Amino acid sequence: MFCFKLSPVNDVFTNEKEKHKPLQELSLPTFLRMSERGNVATRSRACSETYQFGPWNMLSVKSHILTSEGPARQRFESQLELPQVPEMIFADNVLRVVHSDGYGIEFNALDALKRVDAHHDPLKVAVSQAWREARSDCEHINDVVKPFDWTFTTDYKGTLIENANKKITVSETTERIDIEKLKVREKILFYEDMLLFEDELADNGTSLLNVRMRVMPSGFFILLRFFMRVDNVMIRVNDTRLHYQSGNNYMLREFSTKDDQVKDIKVSPHLFTDPNEIANHLTLRKEVFEKLQFPETSSDEKS
């Protein structure tokens, strides 16, 4: 069974062991082009992992890229209003966290793409014209720039899972995730890093969504990151962080949007392709802080 793994990222997931792992020599698009020539198999069986953390069950499923045609593709696209979808969609990839009482949260590509604007181009005035002018000789321009968000920007924050009358209640909060505490070294009990979708924007940049999770004795932490770069035009990072601390009857969820036009970013261009680094230099546009309150549990067990 073959499972293609992306390189770990820094953020608060990095530990000493991960720091010394070699970078992936092949980008995912290059990997795919090799696959088409028969060098490796992409239609492998799904990789499924589970981990039990007290009353919480962690499920990770990673499978192949959605086929370019066929029943599976038709079923997927029929659930979206988008006239065009990312070229690489991992439709069966899912990260799911479920309590023994049946409620929880999951992350998947379909629900993320449902949050993409299918009827308007939010960047039309700001950058689409600049992109056309910068690439007037690109034969794909007219195909890419359409009246929908061709960057596939999504404000997806996860899909809540309900079970009968057991469901999570979401409310605003003044409480914040303690990032410094998360940087304290702990044993990693379970770790996952998966890609949900990616598109190269007609070879003029990249748009991707991935999710990472780590489980420690003190709790678990999830980072869902959308990264978009239109070469010479704009860079955007949408982050959703979710933290559960053992013993609490809630999780904290924080969403942020950062972006800037490239002409306004005053750092070395070599950082433009590194989401972890460039995110520190982008202008914060929006923040949302939420408490995900659990329903009363049938068990007194909290972990």
Steps between C-alpha positions, in 0.01 A plus 500: 500500500639839398431818694644830376602716797553874488784647698417616853466875551625718778222692678445339843526149359877496464704288738873427493455175309295669230744790466764266359277318251607570138269715291289316247703502178195486278211745510157342485435614140836354392416180683171482312661555161741215576206288604332553166813365331472184707784562744281457807143398573251766603189284523614329817272381773396749763725534802292498816622563854315528829606610845304494825556790737276456802141531368628647171557292188732644235449370146728584209424378148733583209427383148584575137413809300147518363493364146459753218185328376256227596218449755705607803593827331142564391365437850755738651447785255122465511510611864675826412392811312852578383549505120854378556669307781864465609707272280602285795222400740541238769128434528530204737753656734352577838620583850226429753491548878196344667401469865358171628161678523505553123577872464819645360659672201650393169691654210439406135541647152134506395378713789802729459422561131136571583631814674659632178310783328347338190342812354737793550868574454602682822842588353375631165556868573803462723714251313339321207575785257858519625531127451368525143742781417797321653422185303343625178676225306353221716260293290310384810413842643148514364433149626622571852357843573124444517214646707576278796784493750763336280747501792269261689530712815302337779418607854423138596551431871401134514173307495326445832365151562173452688339192652126528575476771767873489568664790321769760551390857574708776339531843661737797496761509774769720649709195587802436279707199401827505693746460212802528729372209707462296184867560420603318819649163410264207559486144380313477170244222535345541155591720203336558163561728203274480196422695186136563408542683170756685288500700177786670314275780366596433138871489594476849645511420870346257743189449709490221755327385815656264748431392856737383773438354841703396799385328817699547820437386860364849573249503214492541123561777249382538140613748236300536179682727255394647168793648307461698178769666291435668166848570365590871505148586612378380842568263789238386752499270804180391675568308821265310728652385828315270736622399845359263758657486846440184698237545768314783328142469375574713195748568221632836386491585130674798344468609137714766332539647153823667390584631154685765303572590143852392413609859428429582866693209652842624612689172543719284281305327220644165601257506795199526269483123454526419871159532670647475848742788446298731280200484735705699750533789253143530373241751620237361734157563347265304723495293819224288654527344847254227593428257780367161395302390805432129540156368595454331835663162471359162598826427672691689763823412319686800369832480324 
